[in-house]
Every structure is written in structure tokens, then in C-alpha cells.
Amino acid sequence: MALAPAVRYRTPVTAFIDLHGASGAVYRFRQAPLGPLPAAAGNFVYVAARAQAGRIVCCGTTTNLATSAKAWADAAKQEGGVHLYVRLNVASRARAIEHDDLVAAL
């Protein structure tokens, strides 16, 4: 998991957000459902809950989204609340490429 500097994006916090990578590629993330997260691999971002336009506070990748719940809770305490958005992505190479592209843009 890599912490990204606080960056604003232009879309209000919704069920889906589109983030642009440094390459120009657009990655669609969906807001994580309430309750347990899926035990699937993917990319995720934490978006500050207080900001009207949203603010990315963390960008990461994991082999099991369910295990990222503790880090999400920690980020929520530190930021005063965050929304979790996920992008299911089973292929480890694709996860890494997308993550690197997003971090370069953020």
C-alpha cells in the first residue's frame, strides 16, 4: 500500500468514481458495500468523507480486499472519515500497472 499526497478530484463522492492515471487511462472504482469486503484481489482508494469534491488520501493494491478493513478503519480515524472505493482486479500484473499509473498521477 502506498500513501498518496492529498489530491482533489473533480467528481463529487458517488457510487462510482473515475480516476485518471498519468498515462491518460481512466480507472473506474465503485464505492465498497457496507459490511465485509470481498475476499478478492484489487485496487482501492480512500476518499476523505468531509470534502465536498472528495480528496484521495490513500491509493493501494491488495490480494485480498477483506484484509484491508483495518487500514481503512485507521484511515477513517485519522481523516475523520473516509469512503472506500474498490476496483476488482485479479491479475497481479494489471493491479501493479494500474496502481503505478494512478500513483504517478496523484
Accessible surface in RSA format (square Angstrom, percent):
REM  Atomic radii and reference values for relative SASA: ProtOr
REM  Chains: A
REM  Algorithm: Lee & Richards
REM  Probe-radius: 1.40
REM  Slices: 20
REM RES _ NUM      All-atoms   Total-Side   Main-Chain    Non-polar    All polar
REM                ABS   REL    ABS   REL    ABS   REL    ABS   REL    ABS   REL
RES MET A   1   127.15  65.8  56.62  37.5  70.53 167.9  49.69  42.2  77.46 102.6
RES ALA A   2    35.11  32.3  29.78  46.0   5.34  12.1  34.93  49.2   0.18   0.5
RES LEU A   3   144.51  80.5 115.52  82.6  28.99  72.9 115.59  81.2  28.93  77.8
RES ALA A   4    10.08   9.3   0.28   0.4   9.80  22.3   2.00   2.8   8.08  21.4
RES PRO A   5    89.81  65.5  77.45  70.6  12.36  44.9  89.06  73.5   0.75   4.7
RES ALA A   6    63.66  58.5  31.40  48.4  32.27  73.4  31.72  44.7  31.95  84.6
RES VAL A   7    45.82  30.1  40.90  37.0   4.91  11.8  45.82  39.8   0.00   0.0
RES ARG A   8   153.22  64.3 131.95  67.3  21.27  50.6  56.16  76.7  97.06  58.8
RES TYR A   9    22.08  10.3  15.28   8.7   6.81  17.7  20.36  15.3   1.72   2.1
RES ARG A  10   236.60  99.3 204.34 104.2  32.26  76.8  82.78 113.1 153.83  93.2
RES THR A  11    54.22  38.6  52.66  53.4   1.56   3.7  29.96  40.2  24.27  36.7
RES PRO A  12    72.75  53.0  72.31  65.9   0.43   1.6  72.57  59.9   0.18   1.1
RES VAL A  13    42.94  28.3  19.36  17.5  23.58  56.8  19.36  16.8  23.58  64.0
RES THR A  14    59.03  42.0  48.70  49.4  10.33  24.6  55.59  74.7   3.44   5.2
RES ALA A  15    63.44  58.3  54.09  83.5   9.34  21.2  55.86  78.7   7.58  20.1
RES PHE A  16    98.55  49.3  92.30  57.2   6.25  16.3  92.39  56.0   6.16  17.6
RES ILE A  17     2.17   1.2   0.04   0.0   2.14   5.2   2.17   1.6   0.00   0.0
RES ASP A  18    48.84  34.2  40.31  40.1   8.53  20.2  11.16  26.3  37.69  37.6
RES LEU A  19     7.23   4.0   6.20   4.4   1.02   2.6   7.23   5.1   0.00   0.0
RES HIS A  20   114.48  62.6 102.98  71.6  11.51  29.4  71.45  73.6  43.04  50.1
RES GLY A  21     6.27   7.7   0.00   N/A   6.27   7.7   0.00   0.0   6.27  14.0
RES ALA A  22    66.78  61.4  28.78  44.4  38.00  86.4  36.62  51.6  30.17  79.9
RES SER A  23    88.52  74.8  43.31  57.8  45.21 104.1  52.59 112.0  35.93  50.3
RES GLY A  24    50.40  62.2   0.00   N/A  50.40  62.2  33.06  90.7  17.34  38.8
RES ALA A  25    41.00  37.7  28.74  44.4  12.26  27.9  39.35  55.4   1.65   4.4
RES VAL A  26    78.69  51.8  51.35  46.5  27.34  65.9  51.35  44.6  27.34  74.2
RES TYR A  27    17.32   8.1  17.32   9.9   0.00   0.0  10.05   7.5   7.28   9.0
RES ARG A  28   133.68  56.1 125.47  64.0   8.21  19.5  42.23  57.7  91.44  55.4
RES PHE A  29     0.29   0.1   0.23   0.1   0.06   0.2   0.29   0.2   0.00   0.0
RES ARG A  30    81.00  34.0  79.94  40.7   1.06   2.5  35.00  47.8  46.00  27.9
RES GLN A  31    65.81  36.8  54.75  40.0  11.06  26.3  12.96  27.6  52.85  40.1
RES ALA A  32    10.40   9.6   0.28   0.4  10.12  23.0   0.28   0.4  10.12  26.8
RES PRO A  33    61.65  44.9  50.45  46.0  11.20  40.7  61.59  50.8   0.06   0.4
RES LEU A  34   175.73  97.9 150.91 108.0  24.82  62.4 152.20 106.9  23.53  63.3
RES GLY A  35    50.72  62.5   0.00   N/A  50.72  62.5  30.37  83.3  20.35  45.6
RES PRO A  36   130.51  95.1 104.49  95.2  26.02  94.6 116.46  96.2  14.04  87.3
RES LEU A  37    14.35   8.0   3.04   2.2  11.31  28.4   3.14   2.2  11.21  30.2
RES PRO A  38    42.48  31.0  30.15  27.5  12.33  44.8  42.19  34.8   0.29   1.8
RES ALA A  39    84.37  77.6  48.34  74.6  36.03  82.0  48.98  69.0  35.40  93.8
RES ALA A  40    30.82  28.3  25.03  38.6   5.79  13.2  30.82  43.4   0.00   0.0
RES ALA A  41    13.05  12.0   9.67  14.9   3.38   7.7   9.67  13.6   3.38   8.9
RES GLY A  42     0.00   0.0   0.00   N/A   0.00   0.0   0.00   0.0   0.00   0.0
RES ASN A  43     2.07   1.4   2.07   2.0   0.00   0.0   1.54   3.7   0.53   0.5
RES PHE A  44     2.45   1.2   2.17   1.3   0.28   0.7   2.17   1.3   0.28   0.8
RES VAL A  45     0.00   0.0   0.00   0.0   0.00   0.0   0.00   0.0   0.00   0.0
RES TYR A  46     2.70   1.3   2.70   1.5   0.00   0.0   2.70   2.0   0.00   0.0
RES VAL A  47     0.00   0.0   0.00   0.0   0.00   0.0   0.00   0.0   0.00   0.0
RES ALA A  48     1.95   1.8   1.95   3.0   0.00   0.0   1.95   2.7   0.00   0.0
RES ALA A  49    43.21  39.7  22.41  34.6  20.80  47.3  22.53  31.7  20.67  54.8
RES ARG A  50   189.42  79.5 154.61  78.8  34.81  82.9  69.82  95.4 119.59  72.5
RES ALA A  51    19.21  17.7   6.08   9.4  13.12  29.8  16.01  22.5   3.20   8.5
RES GLN A  52   158.18  88.5 142.04 103.8  16.14  38.4  65.47 139.4  92.70  70.3
RES ALA A  53    37.56  34.5  34.28  52.9   3.28   7.5  36.46  51.3   1.11   2.9
RES GLY A  54     0.00   0.0   0.00   N/A   0.00   0.0   0.00   0.0   0.00   0.0
RES ARG A  55    57.93  24.3  57.93  29.5   0.00   0.0  13.83  18.9  44.10  26.7
RES ILE A  56     0.25   0.1   0.25   0.2   0.00   0.0   0.25   0.2   0.00   0.0
RES VAL A  57    17.17  11.3   7.66   6.9   9.51  22.9   9.05   7.9   8.12  22.0
RES CYS A  58     1.60   1.2   1.60   1.8   0.00   0.0   1.60   4.1   0.00   0.0
RES CYS A  59     1.75   1.3   1.75   2.0   0.00   0.0   0.00   0.0   1.75   1.9
RES GLY A  60     0.07   0.1   0.00   N/A   0.07   0.1   0.00   0.0   0.07   0.2
RES THR A  61    43.61  31.0  32.31  32.8  11.30  26.9  31.62  42.5  11.98  18.1
RES THR A  62    26.54  18.9  17.57  17.8   8.97  21.4  15.90  21.4  10.63  16.1
RES THR A  63   104.51  74.3  89.44  90.7  15.07  35.9  60.83  81.7  43.69  66.0
RES ASN A  64    46.16  31.8  46.16  44.6   0.00   0.0  12.38  29.8  33.78  32.6
RES LEU A  65     0.00   0.0   0.00   0.0   0.00   0.0   0.00   0.0   0.00   0.0
RES ALA A  66    38.44  35.3  25.56  39.4  12.88  29.3  26.22  36.9  12.22  32.4
RES THR A  67    95.41  67.9  68.17  69.1  27.23  64.9  64.08  86.1  31.32  47.3
RES SER A  68     8.68   7.3   3.47   4.6   5.21  12.0   8.64  18.4   0.04   0.1
RES ALA A  69    47.51  43.7  43.70  67.4   3.81   8.7  44.10  62.1   3.42   9.0
RES LYS A  70   148.98  72.7 140.71  86.3   8.27  19.7 119.05 107.2  29.93  31.9
RES ALA A  71    27.05  24.9  19.39  29.9   7.66  17.4  22.96  32.3   4.09  10.8
RES TRP A  72    55.65  22.3  55.65  26.9   0.00   0.0  52.95  28.2   2.70   4.4
RES ALA A  73    48.87  44.9  40.86  63.1   8.01  18.2  47.87  67.4   1.00   2.6
RES ASP A  74    63.79  44.7  58.52  58.2   5.26  12.4  28.20  66.4  35.58  35.5
RES ALA A  75    15.63  14.4  12.03  18.6   3.60   8.2  15.13  21.3   0.50   1.3
RES ALA A  76    29.70  27.3  26.70  41.2   3.00   6.8  26.88  37.9   2.82   7.5
RES LYS A  77   169.92  82.9 139.31  85.5  30.62  72.9  97.74  88.0  72.18  76.9
RES GLN A  78   153.53  85.9 117.18  85.6  36.35  86.5  40.44  86.1 113.09  85.8
RES GLU A  79    42.74  24.5  32.85  24.9   9.89  23.5   7.40  14.3  35.34  28.9
RES GLY A  80    38.97  48.1   0.00   N/A  38.97  48.1  18.56  50.9  20.40  45.7
RES GLY A  81    19.83  24.5   0.00   N/A  19.83  24.5  19.26  52.9   0.57   1.3
RES VAL A  82    13.98   9.2   0.00   0.0  13.98  33.7   0.00   0.0  13.98  37.9
RES HIS A  83    51.92  28.4  49.97  34.7   1.95   5.0  36.56  37.7  15.36  17.9
RES LEU A  84     1.55   0.9   0.10   0.1   1.45   3.6   0.10   0.1   1.45   3.9
RES TYR A  85     0.00   0.0   0.00   0.0   0.00   0.0   0.00   0.0   0.00   0.0
RES VAL A  86     1.40   0.9   0.31   0.3   1.09   2.6   0.31   0.3   1.09   3.0
RES ARG A  87    64.29  27.0  60.07  30.6   4.23  10.1  10.61  14.5  53.68  32.5
RES LEU A  88    91.73  51.1  65.37  46.8  26.36  66.3  65.84  46.2  25.89  69.7
RES ASN A  89    19.64  13.5  15.02  14.5   4.62  11.1   6.01  14.5  13.63  13.2
RES VAL A  90   123.60  81.3 110.36  99.9  13.24  31.9 110.36  95.9  13.24  35.9
RES ALA A  91    57.24  52.6  45.96  70.9  11.28  25.7  55.19  77.7   2.05   5.4
RES SER A  92    74.57  63.0  65.99  88.1   8.58  19.8  32.06  68.3  42.51  59.6
RES ARG A  93   173.76  73.0 168.90  86.1   4.86  11.6  73.46 100.4 100.30  60.8
RES ALA A  94    34.36  31.6  28.81  44.5   5.55  12.6  33.45  47.1   0.91   2.4
RES ARG A  95    17.49   7.3  17.49   8.9   0.00   0.0   1.34   1.8  16.15   9.8
RES ALA A  96    42.69  39.3  39.49  60.9   3.20   7.3  42.53  59.9   0.16   0.4
RES ILE A  97    86.58  49.3  82.69  61.6   3.89   9.4  85.30  61.4   1.28   3.5
RES GLU A  98    21.21  12.2  21.21  16.0   0.00   0.0   5.07   9.8  16.14  13.2
RES HIS A  99    20.27  11.1  20.25  14.1   0.02   0.0  12.26  12.6   8.01   9.3
RES ASP A 100    91.50  64.1  84.52  84.1   6.98  16.5  28.97  68.2  62.53  62.4
RES ASP A 101    17.38  12.2  11.47  11.4   5.91  14.0  12.40  29.2   4.98   5.0
RES LEU A 102     1.06   0.6   1.06   0.8   0.00   0.0   1.06   0.7   0.00   0.0
RES VAL A 103    55.22  36.3  47.31  42.8   7.91  19.1  47.31  41.1   7.91  21.4
RES ALA A 104    73.34  67.4  34.48  53.2  38.87  88.4  46.21  65.1  27.13  71.9
RES ALA A 105    47.51  43.7  11.90  18.4  35.60  81.0  18.47  26.0  29.04  76.9
RES LEU A 106    34.27  19.1  13.25   9.5  21.01  52.8  23.73  16.7  10.53  28.3
END  Absolute sums over single chains surface
CHAIN  1 A     5713.1       4447.8       1265.3       3507.2       2205.9
END  Absolute sums over all chains
TOTAL          5713.1       4447.8       1265.3       3507.2       2205.9
